[in-house]
Amino acid sequence: MIRISLLMALLTAPLAAAALDGDRVEALVAQALTEARQPGHAVLSQHRRFPACPTSPRVSSHNGGWQAVLLSCEAGGWRRVIRIHQGQAAPRRGGQGNEALETFALVLNESLPRGTILGDRHLEKASIPATGQTDLVASVETAIGRRLKVNLGVGQALLGRHLDHNWQVQKDASVTIVSGTGPISIKTAGVALEPGQLGQDIRVSNAVSGQIVHVVVTGPNKVTVRPNMR
């Protein structure tokens, strides 16, 4: 009996301090969801690694709801946000109107210092309160490879002003202006009057007519005229 107890201690002691993998975290999240009588499952790669935790990590709701959970290790001093597929949002409070509306945005799954170049492993998509939220970054493609201008904490929504500029169009650069909808489109040459990032509205000058056109940046040195914006 003593030998069995000693063997179990030897087997389990290293595991407690070992780095956690996706399978272990997924099991912890599933257990927490079951205990809270919540639907859904973790959106998590089985190959994703987490820092070592000397004790069993704690799984709790995030921002009052279960569309994401917070995996925390108090002994290890770290936290991670994990998105839950088909998770339930935080309940609305009585008397709230538009303040209870939510929107999807990218949030950090770990605290990151200024200067970090963002990768897919740093980001999760989560539902956050929509009220007062501007400049949100909702597309992973527009965030990956960009450098943080400020320190950001875990669970914080990513805003455009948090990132270094990613100019697709430089001021005075030659651009292709695309106008029209559907299968028929017209392309003309133009000159950018101001720099622009992907999705940003800027002004360009038509190289032929000299007319100033309000457009949206759709790619490197490529802009599109929106309806009723000529």
FIGUPA-631449 format. One record per residue (C-alpha): residue in one letter; z, x, y negated; residue number from 1. Coordinates in Angstrom, 2 decimals. Layout:
@residuo->a; w->Z; u->X; v->Y; num->NUM .
...
This chain:
@residuo->m; w->0.00; u->0.00; v->0.00; num->1 .
@residuo->i; w->0.84; u->2.89; v->-2.35; num->2 .
@residuo->r; w->-2.47; u->4.58; v->-1.54; num->3 .
@residuo->i; w->-4.42; u->1.40; v->-2.34; num->4 .
@residuo->s; w->-2.63; u->0.98; v->-5.67; num->5 .
@residuo->l; w->-3.28; u->4.62; v->-6.55; num->6 .
@residuo->l; w->-6.95; u->4.31; v->-5.62; num->7 .
@residuo->m; w->-7.34; u->1.19; v->-7.78; num->8 .
@residuo->a; w->-5.70; u->2.96; v->-10.70; num->9 .
@residuo->l; w->-8.04; u->5.92; v->-10.37; num->10 .
@residuo->l; w->-11.10; u->3.67; v->-10.21; num->11 .
@residuo->t; w->-10.21; u->1.46; v->-13.13; num->12 .
@residuo->a; w->-8.70; u->3.99; v->-15.54; num->13 .
@residuo->p; w->-11.99; u->5.81; v->-16.36; num->14 .
@residuo->l; w->-13.86; u->2.50; v->-16.74; num->15 .
@residuo->a; w->-11.50; u->1.30; v->-19.46; num->16 .
@residuo->a; w->-12.48; u->4.22; v->-21.70; num->17 .
@residuo->a; w->-16.13; u->4.38; v->-20.62; num->18 .
@residuo->a; w->-18.97; u->3.19; v->-22.84; num->19 .
@residuo->l; w->-19.75; u->-0.49; v->-22.31; num->20 .
@residuo->d; w->-23.21; u->-1.56; v->-21.17; num->21 .
@residuo->g; w->-25.08; u->-4.81; v->-21.74; num->22 .
@residuo->d; w->-24.08; u->-6.32; v->-18.40; num->23 .
@residuo->r; w->-20.35; u->-5.83; v->-19.04; num->24 .
@residuo->v; w->-20.53; u->-7.22; v->-22.58; num->25 .
@residuo->e; w->-22.65; u->-10.16; v->-21.44; num->26 .
@residuo->a; w->-19.96; u->-11.01; v->-18.86; num->27 .
@residuo->l; w->-17.22; u->-10.82; v->-21.52; num->28 .
@residuo->v; w->-19.20; u->-13.08; v->-23.86; num->29 .
@residuo->a; w->-19.93; u->-15.57; v->-21.07; num->30 .
@residuo->q; w->-16.22; u->-15.74; v->-20.24; num->31 .
@residuo->a; w->-15.31; u->-16.33; v->-23.90; num->32 .
@residuo->l; w->-17.92; u->-19.09; v->-24.24; num->33 .
@residuo->t; w->-16.66; u->-20.78; v->-21.09; num->34 .
@residuo->e; w->-13.06; u->-20.67; v->-22.26; num->35 .
@residuo->a; w->-14.08; u->-22.12; v->-25.63; num->36 .
@residuo->r; w->-16.24; u->-24.75; v->-23.90; num->37 .
@residuo->q; w->-19.28; u->-23.58; v->-25.80; num->38 .
@residuo->p; w->-22.93; u->-23.63; v->-24.63; num->39 .
@residuo->g; w->-25.43; u->-20.80; v->-24.85; num->40 .
@residuo->h; w->-25.61; u->-17.21; v->-23.75; num->41 .
@residuo->a; w->-25.71; u->-13.77; v->-25.37; num->42 .
@residuo->v; w->-29.04; u->-12.44; v->-26.67; num->43 .
@residuo->l; w->-28.54; u->-8.94; v->-25.42; num->44 .
@residuo->s; w->-30.45; u->-6.21; v->-23.64; num->45 .
@residuo->q; w->-28.84; u->-5.12; v->-20.37; num->46 .
@residuo->h; w->-29.58; u->-1.52; v->-21.34; num->47 .
@residuo->r; w->-27.82; u->-1.70; v->-24.70; num->48 .
@residuo->r; w->-24.82; u->0.62; v->-24.90; num->49 .
@residuo->f; w->-21.60; u->0.08; v->-26.82; num->50 .
@residuo->p; w->-18.88; u->2.57; v->-27.81; num->51 .
@residuo->a; w->-15.99; u->3.25; v->-25.45; num->52 .
@residuo->c; w->-12.98; u->0.96; v->-25.70; num->53 .
@residuo->p; w->-9.60; u->2.05; v->-24.26; num->54 .
@residuo->t; w->-8.62; u->-1.62; v->-23.89; num->55 .
@residuo->s; w->-10.54; u->-4.77; v->-23.04; num->56 .
@residuo->p; w->-12.67; u->-5.79; v->-26.07; num->57 .
@residuo->r; w->-12.00; u->-9.16; v->-27.70; num->58 .
@residuo->v; w->-14.73; u->-11.79; v->-28.14; num->59 .
@residuo->s; w->-14.32; u->-14.40; v->-30.88; num->60 .
@residuo->s; w->-16.41; u->-16.83; v->-32.91; num->61 .
@residuo->h; w->-18.27; u->-15.42; v->-35.93; num->62 .
@residuo->n; w->-17.97; u->-17.03; v->-39.37; num->63 .
@residuo->g; w->-16.36; u->-20.11; v->-37.82; num->64 .
@residuo->g; w->-19.23; u->-20.89; v->-35.46; num->65 .
@residuo->w; w->-20.69; u->-19.84; v->-32.12; num->66 .
@residuo->q; w->-24.28; u->-19.05; v->-33.09; num->67 .
@residuo->a; w->-22.98; u->-15.48; v->-32.96; num->68 .
@residuo->v; w->-19.81; u->-13.88; v->-31.63; num->69 .
@residuo->l; w->-17.79; u->-10.92; v->-32.80; num->70 .
@residuo->l; w->-17.08; u->-8.28; v->-30.15; num->71 .
@residuo->s; w->-14.20; u->-6.15; v->-31.39; num->72 .
@residuo->c; w->-12.22; u->-3.23; v->-30.03; num->73 .
@residuo->e; w->-9.05; u->-2.78; v->-32.04; num->74 .
@residuo->a; w->-8.04; u->0.38; v->-30.18; num->75 .
@residuo->g; w->-11.49; u->1.92; v->-30.69; num->76 .
@residuo->g; w->-11.82; u->0.73; v->-34.29; num->77 .
@residuo->w; w->-15.26; u->-0.88; v->-33.95; num->78 .
@residuo->r; w->-16.89; u->-4.31; v->-34.10; num->79 .
@residuo->r; w->-20.31; u->-5.68; v->-33.20; num->80 .
@residuo->v; w->-22.00; u->-9.03; v->-33.89; num->81 .
@residuo->i; w->-23.94; u->-10.55; v->-30.98; num->82 .
@residuo->r; w->-26.29; u->-13.50; v->-31.38; num->83 .
@residuo->i; w->-25.86; u->-16.49; v->-29.06; num->84 .
@residuo->h; w->-28.90; u->-18.43; v->-27.89; num->85 .
@residuo->q; w->-28.32; u->-22.19; v->-28.36; num->86 .
@residuo->g; w->-24.89; u->-21.48; v->-29.82; num->87 .
@residuo->q; w->-23.24; u->-24.10; v->-31.99; num->88 .
@residuo->a; w->-22.97; u->-23.67; v->-35.73; num->89 .
@residuo->a; w->-19.67; u->-23.90; v->-37.57; num->90 .
@residuo->p; w->-18.64; u->-27.55; v->-38.12; num->91 .
@residuo->r; w->-19.32; u->-29.00; v->-41.53; num->92 .
@residuo->r; w->-16.37; u->-29.86; v->-43.69; num->93 .
@residuo->g; w->-15.97; u->-33.31; v->-45.16; num->94 .
@residuo->g; w->-17.44; u->-33.81; v->-48.60; num->95 .
@residuo->q; w->-19.91; u->-30.96; v->-48.32; num->96 .
@residuo->g; w->-23.54; u->-31.56; v->-49.08; num->97 .
@residuo->n; w->-26.05; u->-28.79; v->-49.54; num->98 .
@residuo->e; w->-23.20; u->-26.27; v->-49.33; num->99 .
@residuo->a; w->-23.10; u->-26.85; v->-45.55; num->100 .
@residuo->l; w->-26.78; u->-25.96; v->-45.11; num->101 .
@residuo->e; w->-27.55; u->-22.76; v->-43.26; num->102 .
@residuo->t; w->-30.45; u->-20.36; v->-43.09; num->103 .
@residuo->f; w->-31.44; u->-17.57; v->-40.73; num->104 .
@residuo->a; w->-31.24; u->-13.99; v->-41.92; num->105 .
@residuo->l; w->-30.80; u->-10.49; v->-40.60; num->106 .
@residuo->v; w->-27.22; u->-9.23; v->-40.39; num->107 .
@residuo->l; w->-25.85; u->-5.84; v->-39.41; num->108 .
@residuo->n; w->-24.27; u->-5.55; v->-35.96; num->109 .
@residuo->e; w->-22.33; u->-2.48; v->-37.09; num->110 .
@residuo->s; w->-21.12; u->-0.91; v->-40.33; num->111 .
@residuo->l; w->-23.66; u->1.56; v->-41.72; num->112 .
@residuo->p; w->-23.46; u->4.17; v->-44.48; num->113 .
@residuo->r; w->-25.87; u->4.60; v->-47.35; num->114 .
@residuo->g; w->-28.97; u->6.54; v->-46.34; num->115 .
@residuo->t; w->-29.21; u->5.08; v->-42.82; num->116 .
@residuo->i; w->-32.77; u->4.39; v->-41.69; num->117 .
@residuo->l; w->-32.68; u->0.96; v->-40.09; num->118 .
@residuo->g; w->-33.78; u->0.41; v->-36.52; num->119 .
@residuo->d; w->-33.94; u->-2.66; v->-34.30; num->120 .
@residuo->r; w->-30.60; u->-1.69; v->-32.71; num->121 .
@residuo->h; w->-28.84; u->-2.12; v->-36.07; num->122 .
@residuo->l; w->-29.89; u->-5.73; v->-36.68; num->123 .
@residuo->e; w->-29.21; u->-9.20; v->-35.36; num->124 .
@residuo->k; w->-30.62; u->-12.52; v->-36.52; num->125 .
@residuo->a; w->-27.88; u->-15.00; v->-37.39; num->126 .
@residuo->s; w->-27.37; u->-18.27; v->-39.21; num->127 .
@residuo->i; w->-25.51; u->-17.94; v->-42.51; num->128 .
@residuo->p; w->-24.62; u->-20.35; v->-45.35; num->129 .
@residuo->a; w->-27.72; u->-20.94; v->-47.47; num->130 .
@residuo->t; w->-25.96; u->-21.71; v->-50.74; num->131 .
@residuo->g; w->-26.30; u->-18.94; v->-53.30; num->132 .
@residuo->q; w->-28.30; u->-16.71; v->-50.97; num->133 .
@residuo->t; w->-31.24; u->-14.98; v->-52.65; num->134 .
@residuo->d; w->-33.32; u->-11.95; v->-51.75; num->135 .
@residuo->l; w->-32.53; u->-12.36; v->-48.04; num->136 .
@residuo->v; w->-34.49; u->-10.23; v->-45.56; num->137 .
@residuo->a; w->-35.47; u->-12.53; v->-42.69; num->138 .
@residuo->s; w->-38.16; u->-10.47; v->-40.94; num->139 .
@residuo->v; w->-37.24; u->-7.53; v->-38.71; num->140 .
@residuo->e; w->-40.69; u->-6.00; v->-39.32; num->141 .
@residuo->t; w->-40.00; u->-5.66; v->-43.04; num->142 .
@residuo->a; w->-36.62; u->-3.97; v->-42.44; num->143 .
@residuo->i; w->-37.23; u->-1.45; v->-39.66; num->144 .
@residuo->g; w->-37.84; u->2.05; v->-40.97; num->145 .
@residuo->r; w->-36.40; u->1.28; v->-44.42; num->146 .
@residuo->r; w->-33.48; u->3.28; v->-45.83; num->147 .
@residuo->l; w->-30.20; u->1.69; v->-47.00; num->148 .
@residuo->k; w->-29.39; u->2.21; v->-50.67; num->149 .
@residuo->v; w->-25.73; u->1.16; v->-50.24; num->150 .
@residuo->n; w->-22.94; u->1.10; v->-47.64; num->151 .
@residuo->l; w->-22.95; u->-2.17; v->-45.67; num->152 .
@residuo->g; w->-20.33; u->-3.66; v->-43.36; num->153 .
@residuo->v; w->-20.75; u->-5.28; v->-39.97; num->154 .
@residuo->g; w->-21.92; u->-8.91; v->-40.15; num->155 .
@residuo->q; w->-23.20; u->-8.55; v->-43.72; num->156 .
@residuo->a; w->-26.53; u->-10.20; v->-44.51; num->157 .
@residuo->l; w->-29.33; u->-7.80; v->-45.39; num->158 .
@residuo->l; w->-30.81; u->-8.25; v->-48.88; num->159 .
@residuo->g; w->-33.93; u->-6.74; v->-50.38; num->160 .
@residuo->r; w->-31.88; u->-4.92; v->-53.01; num->161 .
@residuo->h; w->-29.97; u->-3.12; v->-50.23; num->162 .
@residuo->l; w->-33.15; u->-1.27; v->-49.21; num->163 .
@residuo->d; w->-35.29; u->1.44; v->-50.75; num->164 .
@residuo->h; w->-38.56; u->0.15; v->-52.14; num->165 .
@residuo->n; w->-41.42; u->-0.10; v->-49.70; num->166 .
@residuo->w; w->-44.38; u->-0.35; v->-52.01; num->167 .
@residuo->q; w->-47.54; u->-1.70; v->-50.40; num->168 .
@residuo->v; w->-49.31; u->-1.59; v->-53.75; num->169 .
@residuo->q; w->-48.81; u->1.00; v->-56.50; num->170 .
@residuo->k; w->-49.42; u->0.35; v->-60.19; num->171 .
@residuo->d; w->-53.05; u->1.13; v->-61.22; num->172 .
@residuo->a; w->-54.13; u->1.27; v->-57.55; num->173 .
@residuo->s; w->-57.43; u->-0.27; v->-56.46; num->174 .
@residuo->v; w->-56.80; u->-3.43; v->-54.44; num->175 .
@residuo->t; w->-58.78; u->-5.99; v->-52.50; num->176 .
@residuo->i; w->-58.28; u->-9.51; v->-53.84; num->177 .
@residuo->v; w->-58.73; u->-12.25; v->-51.24; num->178 .
@residuo->s; w->-59.15; u->-15.86; v->-52.35; num->179 .
@residuo->g; w->-59.98; u->-19.07; v->-50.52; num->180 .
@residuo->t; w->-58.47; u->-20.83; v->-47.52; num->181 .
@residuo->g; w->-59.55; u->-21.52; v->-43.95; num->182 .
@residuo->p; w->-62.55; u->-19.71; v->-42.44; num->183 .
@residuo->i; w->-64.16; u->-19.14; v->-45.85; num->184 .
@residuo->s; w->-62.70; u->-16.43; v->-48.08; num->185 .
@residuo->i; w->-63.98; u->-14.35; v->-50.96; num->186 .
@residuo->k; w->-63.08; u->-10.70; v->-51.47; num->187 .
@residuo->t; w->-63.28; u->-8.96; v->-54.81; num->188 .
@residuo->a; w->-62.12; u->-5.63; v->-56.18; num->189 .
@residuo->g; w->-59.20; u->-5.39; v->-58.56; num->190 .
@residuo->v; w->-56.64; u->-3.10; v->-60.13; num->191 .
@residuo->a; w->-52.89; u->-3.60; v->-59.74; num->192 .
@residuo->l; w->-51.05; u->-4.01; v->-63.03; num->193 .
@residuo->e; w->-47.66; u->-3.47; v->-61.38; num->194 .
@residuo->p; w->-46.30; u->-2.23; v->-58.02; num->195 .
@residuo->g; w->-45.49; u->-4.70; v->-55.26; num->196 .
@residuo->q; w->-43.75; u->-4.92; v->-51.91; num->197 .
@residuo->l; w->-44.85; u->-7.09; v->-49.00; num->198 .
@residuo->g; w->-44.63; u->-10.77; v->-49.97; num->199 .
@residuo->q; w->-43.99; u->-10.05; v->-53.66; num->200 .
@residuo->d; w->-45.88; u->-11.78; v->-56.48; num->201 .
@residuo->i; w->-47.66; u->-9.37; v->-58.83; num->202 .
@residuo->r; w->-50.45; u->-9.37; v->-61.41; num->203 .
@residuo->v; w->-53.83; u->-7.74; v->-60.85; num->204 .
@residuo->s; w->-56.95; u->-7.41; v->-62.95; num->205 .
@residuo->n; w->-60.30; u->-8.51; v->-61.54; num->206 .
@residuo->a; w->-62.49; u->-5.38; v->-61.71; num->207 .
@residuo->v; w->-65.63; u->-7.42; v->-62.52; num->208 .
@residuo->s; w->-64.44; u->-10.11; v->-64.94; num->209 .
@residuo->g; w->-61.33; u->-8.41; v->-66.28; num->210 .
@residuo->q; w->-59.39; u->-11.63; v->-65.64; num->211 .
@residuo->i; w->-55.70; u->-11.25; v->-64.89; num->212 .
@residuo->v; w->-54.83; u->-12.91; v->-61.57; num->213 .
@residuo->h; w->-51.41; u->-13.73; v->-60.12; num->214 .
@residuo->v; w->-51.38; u->-12.81; v->-56.43; num->215 .
@residuo->v; w->-49.04; u->-12.12; v->-53.51; num->216 .
@residuo->v; w->-49.01; u->-8.77; v->-51.69; num->217 .
@residuo->t; w->-50.14; u->-9.20; v->-48.09; num->218 .
@residuo->g; w->-50.69; u->-5.60; v->-46.96; num->219 .
@residuo->p; w->-51.45; u->-2.05; v->-48.11; num->220 .
@residuo->n; w->-53.59; u->-2.44; v->-51.26; num->221 .
@residuo->k; w->-54.37; u->-6.01; v->-50.22; num->222 .
@residuo->v; w->-53.42; u->-9.12; v->-52.18; num->223 .
@residuo->t; w->-54.13; u->-12.83; v->-51.81; num->224 .
@residuo->v; w->-54.56; u->-15.49; v->-54.46; num->225 .
@residuo->r; w->-52.30; u->-18.44; v->-53.79; num->226 .
@residuo->p; w->-53.56; u->-21.98; v->-54.51; num->227 .
@residuo->n; w->-53.15; u->-22.97; v->-58.16; num->228 .
@residuo->m; w->-52.11; u->-19.41; v->-59.12; num->229 .
@residuo->r; w->-55.36; u->-18.18; v->-60.63; num->230 .
